[in-house]
Amino acid sequence: MKTISLKLPDKLKKGLAERAEREGTTKSALIREAIATYLSRGARCANGSFLELAGDLIGRLEGPGDLSYDKEYFKDFGR
């Protein structure tokens, strides 16, 4: 196994150490697992707003468009 080094912000380093101790493993093992999980996903997260990313879902569901204006929907709400 090859060795690499990396720099971590203090907050991330602290969280890594705490997690390793809590799980009874090493920081290196956690980092290897995280990298393996990231690489196995294949695709990167897309950039953009939620609206842009979920645009193909808009209009797929039925129901009132905006519940805040549908007074009948809130009839007996909370009873």
N, C-alpha and C positions, 0 to 999 in steps of 0.2 A: 504494500500500500504506500502510495506517495504522500508526502506532507506538503501542505500549502498553509499560508498564513493570511489572515485578513484583519482588517480594522473594524471594530464595532463601536457604535455610540455607547456611552456608559449605561444608559437605560436598557438597551438591548442586551448588553453583556450581563447586567444584573438579572434580567428576566431569564436569560439562558441558564445561568448558574442556578437560580432558584428552581427552575423546571427540572434540570438534571438531578439536583439533590432530591426533589420531591418524587421523581420517578425512579430513583436509584440507578441512574445511568450516567454516562459521561457527556460532557458538552459536545465532544466530537461525534458521538453516536447520534445525538439529537440533530446536529448540523447535517450529518450524512443522510439521515432520514428525511429531513426537510428538503434537501437538494434532490434526493431521489423522487420524492413526491412531486416536487415542482417540475422536474424533467419528464415524469411519466404523464403529466397532463397534456403535454404536446403543444397546445395552443396557449397563447398569452391572453391575458385579460384585455378586452377591447377598451379603447379610450373613447370617451364621449359622455354625454349626459345620459341620465336614466331614460329620458324620453327618446333619445336617439337609439339607445340600445334595445329598448322595448317597443320600438315603433311598429314592428310587425305584429304585436299583440293587441294594439289598439283597435277597438271595434269587434273583438272576437267574443266578448261576453255580453250577455243580455242583462238588462236591469236599468234602473234609473241612472241617468248620466251623472247627476250631481245630487247626492243625498241631502246636502245642506239646504237645497231649495224645495225639496219634496216634503211638504208639511204632512201629507197623508202617511208617508213612510214612518214618521216619528210619532204618529198617534199611539198613545198608550206606551210610549217608550219609558222604560224604567219602572214600570208597575209590576 
